[in-house]
Amino acid sequence: MRLSWHDLGKPRADRADGKPVEITGFPLTLLPTGRSDRFLMMAEPGCCQGCVPNNPQAVVEVLADQPLELGKRALRLSGTWRVSSDGDGWRYQLHGASVKPGMTRRALMAASPLFCLPVPAMAQATDGMAVDIHSHAGNIIQMSIGRGQALGITEPMRQGGVSAICLAVVADSPVITSSGGRLRPGRDPRPGELYSFSQTSFPALHKLARDQGLPIVRTAAELRAARSSRPSVIVSSEGADFLEGRIERLDEAWQRWALRHLQLTHYRPNELGDIQTEPSVHDGLTAFGAEVIRRCNQMGIVVDVAHGPYELVRKAASVTTRPLVLSHTSLSDRQSPWTRQITSSHARAIAATGGVIGIWPIPAFSPNIVSYAMDGFARMVDVVGIDHVGLGTDQMGLPGGSTMPGYADLPQLAAALRTRFNAEETAKLLGGN
């Protein structure tokens, strides 16, 4: 019996209990590994455990008798289907799983060599003006919580032709945990806790920039003048949780910490709105979220709606008077809930504001630079146009690894893009937009 993901949650899946079945999906493990006898499976690739949906009917727990080769591609598995009534676990399990033969298009893309690019294209530079609209480079996440050491950013940016990065602290870090194989809120924050955390994470970002000689961008003119010969940082926050419902803290962050890029939500439904990987509790955007958007528009802070569901984006688009950014995602072919990818309607809502969608280098979506350019950038351009797509690497924020792990690799992406786009269009995609 062959099951599809549309069967989950419906009588057909329940009637298959105890029967041999086949199902195709993408494996996801808690830690990066090439082999495992126990893992989760979803209908589409996930970048990390945090992208596993809070919906037991959208995930299958796979248990094999011996470790299976996972890779970064879709697997067609056979095994015995089990339906659980345990409300705290996964509803569906596949026992005695084994891999059925078959090569997917994505697997073929993974095998395609980068050296198929024309040699002249590989030599093309980024003109020193590329901009990454979402990054945690330099180990800023760990440094914000007092762990780890700073890693070099400046030289890789120079080598790759990157003029500026939106370097993001993670506002909800103190309360996010891995639970049930997912990143999600482990508890409610204590009053004042997330604001207090911002008073250590923002200084950590400033120290990182200062120690590495990276000027902090405060104005549009400074951004336009930025070049990779002296790369710069835009202070960003992934999540506005530090506001804790107090709008005056936005003004403080703008003045004291030079905050110029604010993502409304992250892995915690907060005072501003909902997220893609948890059930809706606010019907998208809250009244406070709308107030924050208006104030950001007045102050010159870019509003980022990454991690927000379509309803949040739709409402944010109706409130904003400035272009929105969705800093790191990719395009999905289907209307699927519980996903960090977005549909074409979701993407067009951003473009309608004049905004930009950042494409992230998730290996499961784009196993090499060529597919990152074609399956990532080119597909999004086909939906929203050349003026509304950008670079959002989420560097050092991807537990499952990255197709483009360092900024020194950016010329390879530029070369891959030049096989489809001209020089002016490529410059738009890598920072001009």
Kinemage of the C-alpha trace (Angstrom):
@kinemage 1
@onewidth
@group {chain A} dominant
@subgroup {mainchain}
@vectorlist {calphas} color= white
{ca met a 1} P 0.000 0.000 0.000
{ca arg a 2} L 1.404 3.393 -0.955
{ca leu a 3} L 0.624 6.344 1.324
{ca ser a 4} L 0.881 10.017 0.404
{ca trp a 5} L 1.274 12.911 2.823
{ca his a 6} L -2.270 13.991 2.035
{ca asp a 7} L -3.446 10.715 3.633
{ca leu a 8} L -2.069 11.642 7.061
{ca gly a 9} L -4.817 12.652 9.446
{ca lys a 10} L -7.426 10.925 7.309
{ca pro a 11} L -9.111 7.498 7.585
{ca arg a 12} L -6.884 5.964 4.901
{ca ala a 13} L -3.772 6.417 7.064
{ca asp a 14} L -5.529 5.045 10.141
{ca arg a 15} L -6.797 1.971 8.265
{ca ala a 16} L -3.200 1.172 7.275
{ca asp a 17} L -2.257 0.427 10.900
{ca gly a 18} L -0.223 -2.798 10.996
{ca lys a 19} L 0.016 -3.073 7.211
{ca pro a 20} L 3.078 -2.910 4.916
{ca val a 21} L 3.253 0.519 3.256
{ca glu a 22} L 5.479 2.715 1.124
{ca ile a 23} L 5.951 6.458 1.687
{ca thr a 24} L 8.374 9.009 0.233
{ca gly a 25} L 9.742 11.935 2.225
{ca phe a 26} L 12.766 13.804 3.492
{ca pro a 27} L 14.707 12.544 6.543
{ca leu a 28} L 15.663 14.813 9.423
{ca thr a 29} L 17.909 13.950 12.381
{ca leu a 30} L 18.635 15.843 15.582
{ca leu a 31} L 22.357 15.989 14.790
{ca pro a 32} L 23.975 15.955 11.340
{ca thr a 33} L 24.640 12.344 10.345
{ca gly a 34} L 24.785 10.301 7.178
{ca arg a 35} L 23.301 7.155 8.718
{ca ser a 36} L 20.659 6.472 11.341
{ca asp a 37} L 18.213 3.765 12.389
{ca arg a 38} L 15.818 6.280 13.948
{ca phe a 39} L 14.840 9.629 12.474
{ca leu a 40} L 11.902 11.798 11.474
{ca met a 41} L 10.464 12.160 7.990
{ca met a 42} L 8.512 15.064 6.483
{ca ala a 43} L 6.888 15.852 3.165
{ca glu a 44} L 9.553 18.435 2.346
{ca pro a 45} L 13.129 19.143 3.412
{ca gly a 46} L 13.780 20.840 6.727
{ca cys a 47} L 16.875 22.870 7.533
{ca cys a 48} L 17.050 21.660 11.120
{ca gln a 49} L 15.007 20.160 13.948
{ca gly a 50} L 13.505 23.593 14.625
{ca cys a 51} L 11.605 23.325 11.360
{ca val a 52} L 9.755 20.178 12.406
{ca pro a 53} L 6.095 21.245 12.585
{ca asn a 54} L 4.148 21.243 15.822
{ca asn a 55} L 1.672 18.884 14.182
{ca pro a 56} L 1.984 15.134 14.784
{ca gln a 57} L -0.022 14.451 11.628
{ca ala a 58} L 2.641 16.067 9.431
{ca val a 59} L 5.583 13.945 10.610
{ca val a 60} L 6.429 10.228 10.523
{ca glu a 61} L 8.827 8.677 13.019
{ca val a 62} L 10.973 6.109 11.226
{ca leu a 63} L 12.463 3.105 13.017
{ca ala a 64} L 14.740 0.768 11.034
{ca asp a 65} L 16.312 -2.545 12.004
{ca gln a 66} L 19.709 -1.235 10.888
{ca pro a 67} L 21.090 2.242 10.086
{ca leu a 68} L 19.925 3.627 6.727
{ca glu a 69} L 21.882 5.890 4.389
{ca leu a 70} L 20.134 9.275 4.615
{ca gly a 71} L 21.927 11.846 2.490
{ca lys a 72} L 20.232 15.123 1.511
{ca arg a 73} L 17.529 13.699 -0.740
{ca ala a 74} L 14.060 12.241 -0.663
{ca leu a 75} L 13.840 8.619 0.433
{ca arg a 76} L 11.243 6.085 -0.662
{ca leu a 77} L 10.778 3.805 2.337
{ca ser a 78} L 8.807 0.649 2.977
{ca gly a 79} L 7.901 -0.824 6.346
{ca thr a 80} L 5.081 -1.569 8.742
{ca trp a 81} L 2.762 1.349 9.454
{ca arg a 82} L 1.816 2.024 13.067
{ca val a 83} L -0.753 4.517 14.354
{ca ser a 84} L -0.284 5.672 17.954
{ca ser a 85} L -2.848 7.129 20.349
{ca asp a 86} L -0.122 8.671 22.507
{ca gly a 87} L -0.922 12.385 22.610
{ca asp a 88} L 2.654 13.262 23.600
{ca gly a 89} L 4.354 11.380 20.766
{ca trp a 90} L 4.274 11.152 17.007
{ca arg a 91} L 0.979 9.736 15.732
{ca tyr a 92} L 2.520 7.838 12.825
{ca gln a 93} L 5.490 5.467 12.848
{ca leu a 94} L 7.139 3.329 10.191
{ca his a 95} L 8.680 0.193 11.732
{ca gly a 96} L 11.265 -2.069 10.105
{ca ala a 97} L 11.922 0.632 7.518
{ca ser a 98} L 14.047 -0.060 4.459
{ca val a 99} L 14.957 2.047 1.443
{ca lys a 100} L 13.277 1.332 -1.878
{ca pro a 101} L 15.473 1.912 -4.955
{ca gly a 102} L 14.957 5.027 -7.043
{ca met a 103} L 16.869 8.212 -7.912
{ca thr a 104} L 15.146 11.559 -7.419
{ca arg a 105} L 15.796 14.707 -9.424
{ca arg a 106} L 17.154 16.313 -6.264
{ca ala a 107} L 19.640 13.497 -5.854
{ca leu a 108} L 20.773 13.988 -9.434
{ca met a 109} L 21.197 17.707 -8.738
{ca ala a 110} L 23.312 16.827 -5.722
{ca ala a 111} L 25.608 14.837 -7.958
{ca ser a 112} L 26.071 17.570 -10.567
{ca pro a 113} L 29.584 19.021 -10.300
{ca leu a 114} L 30.273 22.686 -9.826
{ca phe a 115} L 33.028 22.530 -12.427
{ca cys a 116} L 30.327 22.428 -15.132
{ca leu a 117} L 30.296 26.222 -14.814
{ca pro a 118} L 32.138 28.083 -17.562
{ca val a 119} L 35.623 29.106 -16.449
{ca pro a 120} L 35.082 32.777 -17.424
{ca ala a 121} L 31.972 32.855 -15.250
{ca met a 122} L 33.928 31.571 -12.244
{ca ala a 123} L 36.228 34.549 -12.600
{ca gln a 124} L 33.376 37.064 -12.363
{ca ala a 125} L 33.523 39.176 -9.218
{ca thr a 126} L 30.654 40.492 -7.105
{ca asp a 127} L 32.003 44.043 -7.456
{ca gly a 128} L 32.511 44.206 -3.706
{ca met a 129} L 28.906 45.228 -3.043
{ca ala a 130} L 27.084 42.054 -2.050
{ca val a 131} L 24.795 42.217 0.983
{ca asp a 132} L 23.671 39.282 3.143
{ca ile a 133} L 20.292 40.135 4.666
{ca his a 134} L 20.419 37.452 7.369
{ca ser a 135} L 23.538 36.180 9.127
{ca his a 136} L 24.860 34.950 12.460
{ca ala a 137} L 28.479 35.012 11.285
{ca gly a 138} L 31.342 35.259 13.733
{ca asn a 139} L 29.650 32.871 16.186
{ca ile a 140} L 27.393 35.645 17.508
{ca ile a 141} L 24.679 33.243 18.740
{ca gln a 142} L 27.050 31.410 21.077
{ca met a 143} L 28.844 34.590 22.104
{ca ser a 144} L 25.521 36.172 23.071
{ca ile a 145} L 25.002 33.465 25.674
{ca gly a 146} L 28.586 33.621 26.919
{ca arg a 147} L 29.880 30.575 25.069
{ca gly a 148} L 32.510 30.068 22.409
{ca gln a 149} L 34.959 32.432 20.790
{ca ala a 150} L 34.610 34.910 17.966
{ca leu a 151} L 35.346 33.642 14.469
{ca gly a 152} L 36.769 35.790 11.709
{ca ile a 153} L 34.313 37.577 9.408
{ca thr a 154} L 36.230 40.427 7.817
{ca glu a 155} L 38.640 38.560 5.562
{ca pro a 156} L 36.062 36.090 4.168
{ca met a 157} L 33.792 39.049 3.378
{ca arg a 158} L 36.627 40.758 1.510
{ca gln a 159} L 37.459 37.580 -0.388
{ca gly a 160} L 33.830 37.043 -1.380
{ca gly a 161} L 33.077 40.643 -2.280
{ca val a 162} L 30.570 41.165 0.550
{ca ser a 163} L 30.137 44.783 1.593
{ca ala a 164} L 27.643 44.362 4.450
{ca ile a 165} L 25.819 41.722 6.452
{ca cys a 166} L 22.719 41.988 8.611
{ca leu a 167} L 24.244 40.412 11.719
{ca ala a 168} L 21.487 39.098 13.992
{ca val a 169} L 21.252 38.340 17.667
{ca val a 170} L 18.515 35.827 18.546
{ca ala a 171} L 16.043 37.521 20.869
{ca asp a 172} L 14.278 34.435 22.248
{ca ser a 173} L 17.427 32.344 22.887
{ca pro a 174} L 16.939 31.983 26.670
{ca val a 175} L 13.610 30.166 26.343
{ca ile a 176} L 14.109 28.085 23.182
{ca thr a 177} L 14.977 24.443 23.661
{ca ser a 178} L 15.046 21.175 21.767
{ca ser a 179} L 11.930 19.290 22.846
{ca gly a 180} L 10.557 16.189 21.187
{ca gly a 181} L 13.126 16.593 18.431
{ca arg a 182} L 12.144 20.211 17.696
{ca leu a 183} L 13.246 23.732 18.520
{ca arg a 184} L 10.389 25.417 20.345
{ca pro a 185} L 9.664 27.454 23.484
{ca gly a 186} L 10.633 25.386 26.504
{ca arg a 187} L 8.901 27.730 28.910
{ca asp a 188} L 7.406 31.181 29.227
{ca pro a 189} L 10.010 33.895 29.777
{ca arg a 190} L 10.203 35.495 33.197
{ca pro a 191} L 9.164 39.166 33.326
{ca gly a 192} L 12.066 41.233 32.040
{ca glu a 193} L 14.165 38.197 31.105
{ca leu a 194} L 14.302 38.722 27.342
{ca tyr a 195} L 14.892 42.452 27.672
{ca ser a 196} L 17.738 41.683 30.081
{ca phe a 197} L 19.170 39.226 27.564
{ca ser a 198} L 19.180 41.947 24.908
{ca gln a 199} L 21.396 44.016 27.184
{ca thr a 200} L 24.100 41.371 26.863
{ca ser a 201} L 23.499 40.151 23.286
{ca phe a 202} L 23.583 43.570 21.600
{ca pro a 203} L 26.852 44.532 23.361
{ca ala a 204} L 28.313 41.181 22.275
{ca leu a 205} L 27.470 42.053 18.668
{ca his a 206} L 29.018 45.500 18.988
{ca lys a 207} L 32.175 44.040 20.511
{ca leu a 208} L 32.440 41.487 17.705
{ca ala a 209} L 32.146 44.242 15.094
{ca arg a 210} L 34.589 46.510 16.906
{ca asp a 211} L 37.217 43.796 17.438
{ca gln a 212} L 37.100 42.830 13.752
{ca gly a 213} L 37.129 46.366 12.386
{ca leu a 214} L 33.603 46.218 10.968
{ca pro a 215} L 31.863 49.622 10.927
{ca ile a 216} L 28.206 49.600 11.966
{ca val a 217} L 25.807 50.944 9.336
{ca arg a 218} L 23.356 53.507 10.684
{ca thr a 219} L 22.073 55.264 7.561
{ca ala a 220} L 21.059 54.417 4.014
{ca ala a 221} L 23.925 56.575 2.753
{ca glu a 222} L 26.410 54.497 4.754
{ca leu a 223} L 24.949 51.323 3.284
{ca arg a 224} L 25.218 52.658 -0.263
{ca ala a 225} L 28.843 53.618 0.387
{ca ala a 226} L 29.799 50.230 1.873
{ca arg a 227} L 32.352 48.130 -0.032
{ca ser a 228} L 34.011 44.803 0.656
{ca ser a 229} L 37.365 46.556 0.967
{ca arg a 230} L 36.050 47.696 4.355
{ca pro a 231} L 33.011 45.528 5.069
{ca ser a 232} L 30.275 46.640 7.440
{ca val a 233} L 27.615 45.277 9.780
{ca ile a 234} L 23.921 46.136 10.086
{ca val a 235} L 22.676 45.441 13.616
{ca ser a 236} L 19.742 43.026 13.454
{ca ser a 237} L 17.565 41.098 15.861
{ca glu a 238} L 15.924 37.801 14.975
{ca gly a 239} L 12.764 38.300 16.983
{ca ala a 240} L 11.403 41.390 18.729
{ca asp a 241} L 10.884 39.493 21.988
{ca phe a 242} L 13.097 41.910 23.928
{ca leu a 243} L 10.409 44.583 23.580
{ca glu a 244} L 8.134 42.591 25.904
{ca gly a 245} L 5.189 44.685 24.740
{ca arg a 246} L 6.885 48.054 25.395
{ca ile a 247} L 7.254 50.231 22.289
{ca glu a 248} L 9.723 52.627 23.953
{ca arg a 249} L 12.313 49.837 23.941
{ca leu a 250} L 12.356 50.017 20.143
{ca asp a 251} L 13.511 53.627 20.346
{ca glu a 252} L 16.147 52.609 22.881
{ca ala a 253} L 17.476 49.839 20.631
{ca trp a 254} L 17.612 52.232 17.674
{ca gln a 255} L 19.541 54.861 19.637
{ca arg a 256} L 21.725 52.767 21.945
{ca trp a 257} L 22.448 49.693 19.821
{ca ala a 258} L 21.988 51.096 16.284
{ca leu a 259} L 19.263 48.518 15.546
{ca arg a 260} L 18.293 48.900 11.884
{ca his a 261} L 16.788 45.499 11.016
{ca leu a 262} L 14.093 43.845 13.141
{ca gln a 263} L 12.527 40.419 12.566
{ca leu a 264} L 9.154 40.376 14.309
{ca thr a 265} L 9.008 36.733 15.441
{ca his a 266} L 11.303 33.710 15.660
{ca tyr a 267} L 10.595 30.363 17.368
{ca arg a 268} L 8.226 31.766 19.967
{ca pro a 269} L 4.771 33.203 19.269
{ca asn a 270} L 5.344 36.534 20.970
{ca glu a 271} L 3.604 39.822 21.694
{ca leu a 272} L 3.802 40.774 17.999
{ca gly a 273} L 2.426 37.715 16.271
{ca asp a 274} L 2.480 34.070 15.238
{ca ile a 275} L 5.166 31.839 13.741
{ca gln a 276} L 5.132 29.238 10.972
{ca thr a 277} L 6.053 26.232 13.133
{ca glu a 278} L 3.512 26.618 15.955
{ca pro a 279} L -0.303 26.838 15.953
{ca ser a 280} L -1.764 30.309 15.496
{ca val a 281} L -2.636 32.118 18.706
{ca his a 282} L -2.919 35.679 17.377
{ca asp a 283} L -4.517 35.193 13.950
{ca gly a 284} L -1.271 36.446 12.448
{ca leu a 285} L -0.275 39.921 13.617
{ca thr a 286} L -1.259 41.546 16.929
{ca ala a 287} L -2.198 45.187 17.464
{ca phe a 288} L 1.184 45.663 19.150
{ca gly a 289} L 2.874 44.083 16.144
{ca ala a 290} L 1.163 46.622 13.894
{ca glu a 291} L 2.291 49.421 16.220
{ca val a 292} L 5.881 48.195 16.022
{ca ile a 293} L 5.753 48.123 12.213
{ca arg a 294} L 4.489 51.707 12.075
{ca arg a 295} L 7.182 52.872 14.466
{ca cys a 296} L 9.888 51.030 12.507
{ca asn a 297} L 8.660 52.734 9.333
{ca gln a 298} L 9.018 56.131 11.022
{ca met a 299} L 12.478 55.428 12.435
{ca gly a 300} L 14.044 53.731 9.434
{ca ile a 301} L 14.226 50.189 10.808
{ca val a 302} L 13.715 47.458 8.210
{ca val a 303} L 10.832 45.134 9.144
{ca asp a 304} L 11.589 41.456 8.579
{ca val a 305} L 8.700 38.961 8.524
{ca ala a 306} L 10.754 35.748 8.308
{ca his a 307} L 9.303 32.899 10.429
{ca gly a 308} L 5.890 34.586 10.246
{ca pro a 309} L 2.947 32.740 8.661
{ca tyr a 310} L 1.122 34.056 5.614
{ca glu a 311} L -1.579 35.692 7.740
{ca leu a 312} L 1.050 37.715 9.612
{ca val a 313} L 2.651 38.745 6.330
{ca arg a 314} L -0.675 39.686 4.781
{ca lys a 315} L -1.556 41.905 7.743
{ca ala a 316} L 1.940 43.385 7.953
{ca ala a 317} L 1.728 44.297 4.263
{ca ser a 318} L -1.536 46.143 4.918
{ca val a 319} L 0.093 48.157 7.732
{ca thr a 320} L 3.549 49.008 6.414
{ca thr a 321} L 4.373 52.070 4.354
{ca arg a 322} L 7.855 50.745 3.606
{ca pro a 323} L 9.079 47.608 1.832
{ca leu a 324} L 9.073 44.432 3.923
{ca val a 325} L 11.917 41.928 4.001
{ca leu a 326} L 11.549 38.174 4.389
{ca ser a 327} L 15.190 37.471 5.008
{ca his a 328} L 15.651 33.694 4.732
{ca thr a 329} L 13.401 31.136 3.069
{ca ser a 330} L 12.780 29.349 -0.226
{ca leu a 331} L 9.855 28.623 -2.502
{ca ser a 332} L 7.493 25.697 -1.960
{ca asp a 333} L 5.426 24.189 -4.772
{ca arg a 334} L 2.458 23.329 -2.610
{ca gln a 335} L 0.117 24.861 -0.071
{ca ser a 336} L 1.571 23.070 2.934
{ca pro a 337} L 1.155 24.062 6.585
{ca trp a 338} L 3.886 23.866 9.200
{ca thr a 339} L 6.753 24.842 6.932
{ca arg a 340} L 9.500 27.470 6.873
{ca gln a 341} L 9.235 27.623 3.106
{ca ile a 342} L 6.712 29.948 1.489
{ca thr a 343} L 4.218 29.673 -1.352
{ca ser a 344} L 4.043 31.960 -4.372
{ca ser a 345} L 1.162 33.922 -2.769
{ca his a 346} L 3.258 34.461 0.348
{ca ala a 347} L 6.176 35.638 -1.802
{ca arg a 348} L 4.027 38.001 -3.860
{ca ala a 349} L 2.692 39.637 -0.694
{ca ile a 350} L 6.275 40.669 0.124
{ca ala a 351} L 7.010 41.826 -3.417
{ca ala a 352} L 3.815 43.915 -3.479
{ca thr a 353} L 5.297 46.132 -0.757
{ca gly a 354} L 8.422 46.645 -2.870
{ca gly a 355} L 10.246 44.241 -0.588
{ca val a 356} L 12.876 41.539 -0.890
{ca ile a 357} L 12.926 37.792 -0.170
{ca gly a 358} L 16.253 36.319 0.922
{ca ile a 359} L 17.111 32.850 -0.385
{ca trp a 360} L 18.860 30.525 2.058
{ca pro a 361} L 21.379 27.781 1.155
{ca ile a 362} L 19.736 24.751 2.798
{ca pro a 363} L 21.449 21.569 1.503
{ca ala a 364} L 18.171 19.631 1.470
{ca phe a 365} L 16.654 22.239 -0.878
{ca ser a 366} L 19.809 23.191 -2.770
{ca pro a 367} L 22.517 20.525 -2.457
{ca asn a 368} L 25.128 22.535 -4.356
{ca ile a 369} L 25.802 26.054 -5.577
{ca val a 370} L 24.271 25.385 -8.994
{ca ser a 371} L 20.970 24.260 -7.527
{ca tyr a 372} L 21.121 27.124 -4.990
{ca ala a 373} L 21.204 29.526 -7.917
{ca met a 374} L 18.611 27.732 -10.063
{ca asp a 375} L 16.206 26.044 -7.611
{ca gly a 376} L 16.576 28.891 -5.134
{ca phe a 377} L 17.135 32.275 -6.749
{ca ala a 378} L 15.866 31.626 -10.277
{ca arg a 379} L 12.605 29.984 -9.169
{ca met a 380} L 11.832 32.884 -6.848
{ca val a 381} L 12.656 35.405 -9.580
{ca asp a 382} L 10.179 33.604 -11.840
{ca val a 383} L 7.475 34.249 -9.230
{ca val a 384} L 8.177 37.791 -7.976
{ca gly a 385} L 10.595 39.343 -10.470
{ca ile a 386} L 14.256 40.297 -10.490
{ca asp a 387} L 13.805 43.292 -8.144
{ca his a 388} L 12.489 41.322 -5.182
{ca val a 389} L 15.018 38.550 -4.485
{ca gly a 390} L 18.176 38.693 -2.376
{ca leu a 391} L 20.815 36.759 -0.442
{ca gly a 392} L 19.919 35.441 3.023
{ca thr a 393} L 22.519 32.874 4.073
{ca asp a 394} L 21.578 32.397 7.756
{ca gln a 395} L 25.295 31.744 8.172
{ca met a 396} L 26.143 29.873 11.380
{ca gly a 397} L 22.430 29.569 12.098
{ca leu a 398} L 21.871 26.307 10.202
{ca pro a 399} L 22.471 23.216 12.364
{ca gly a 400} L 22.156 20.991 9.299
{ca gly a 401} L 25.007 22.696 7.443
{ca ser a 402} L 25.015 25.081 4.510
{ca thr a 403} L 25.461 24.855 0.744
{ca met a 404} L 27.508 28.065 1.008
{ca pro a 405} L 29.250 27.848 4.381
{ca gly a 406} L 31.527 30.841 3.943
{ca tyr a 407} L 31.494 34.270 2.318
{ca ala a 408} L 34.626 33.403 0.369
{ca asp a 409} L 32.385 31.011 -1.620
{ca leu a 410} L 30.174 33.841 -2.919
{ca pro a 411} L 31.978 34.234 -6.282
{ca gln a 412} L 30.907 30.647 -7.067
{ca leu a 413} L 27.281 31.663 -6.514
{ca ala a 414} L 27.794 34.757 -8.662
{ca ala a 415} L 29.176 32.552 -11.423
{ca ala a 416} L 26.234 30.157 -11.186
{ca leu a 417} L 23.768 33.050 -11.344
{ca arg a 418} L 25.536 34.451 -14.417
{ca thr a 419} L 24.571 31.329 -16.364
{ca arg a 420} L 20.966 32.576 -16.154
{ca phe a 421} L 21.164 36.322 -15.392
{ca asn a 422} L 23.194 39.193 -16.820
{ca ala a 423} L 25.674 41.230 -14.755
{ca glu a 424} L 23.153 43.899 -13.737
{ca glu a 425} L 20.566 41.307 -12.677
{ca thr a 426} L 23.145 39.311 -10.720
{ca ala a 427} L 24.227 42.471 -8.891
{ca lys a 428} L 20.592 43.053 -7.886
{ca leu a 429} L 20.217 39.545 -6.509
{ca leu a 430} L 23.435 39.679 -4.490
{ca gly a 431} L 22.836 43.044 -2.828
{ca gly a 432} L 21.446 45.714 -5.118
{ca asn a 433} L 17.877 44.965 -4.170
